[in-house]
Amino acid sequence: MKRILLLFFALGFIACLAQAQTTPQIYSRWSGRVLICSDTLNIFKSYQWYVDSISPTGIDLTQEKPTHFGPINGATSQYYTKGGAGMYGYYYVVATLANGTSLTSDTVAFHVSYTLSKVSVAPNPVSKNSTVSIKTTSSDIQLAKIQIFTMSGVMVRQYTTSDISAAVEAPSVVGCYMVRIQLEDGSTSIQKLFVK
């Protein structure tokens, strides 16, 4: 009886593993500069990358499901990189098997920027409802949007500033948060904030 149960679990595990390996998975490498479609079994013969055409200069973490996707011209390899500007927006990839079956990955959001100068968030960790200082060394701030999100993507605070330094109120609940700073030109930085 034990052998039959062990065989049953082993077959179920193998079936789950085979299913998971045929679903395209997207990974980010080299600090978000390259998106990779995982193909550990070398089963995919072609690729096509897609991006949400509505958000080419940033992502909206409050948006539930982007719907305006279009294929990226020339993005037909296992790897995709946008170049020096960094990755902004929602992406997915369609990978095709040798038999012509197309499989679609989950949609992922990327918000990597290489144009926004260093940003500091202090103190970090901070006590709940205390003041947090957000500073950047960028000299071209005309209008910056500062947003604080829970790790599940719910926005809890939003501020707008035209100074290189801003004092904002920390969330009132203990936990880990994301502080997103976006300049008017679309360059973005994400920092973690710990509230104790």
Secondary structure by P-SEA (a helix, b strand, c coil): caaaaaaaaaaaaaaaaaaaaacbbbbbcccccbbbbcccccccccccccccccccccccccccccccccccccccccccccccccccccbbbbbbccccbbbbccbbbbbccccccbbbbccccccccbbbbbbbccccccbbbbbbbcccccccbbbbbcccbbbbbccccbbbbbbbbbcccccbbbbbbbcc
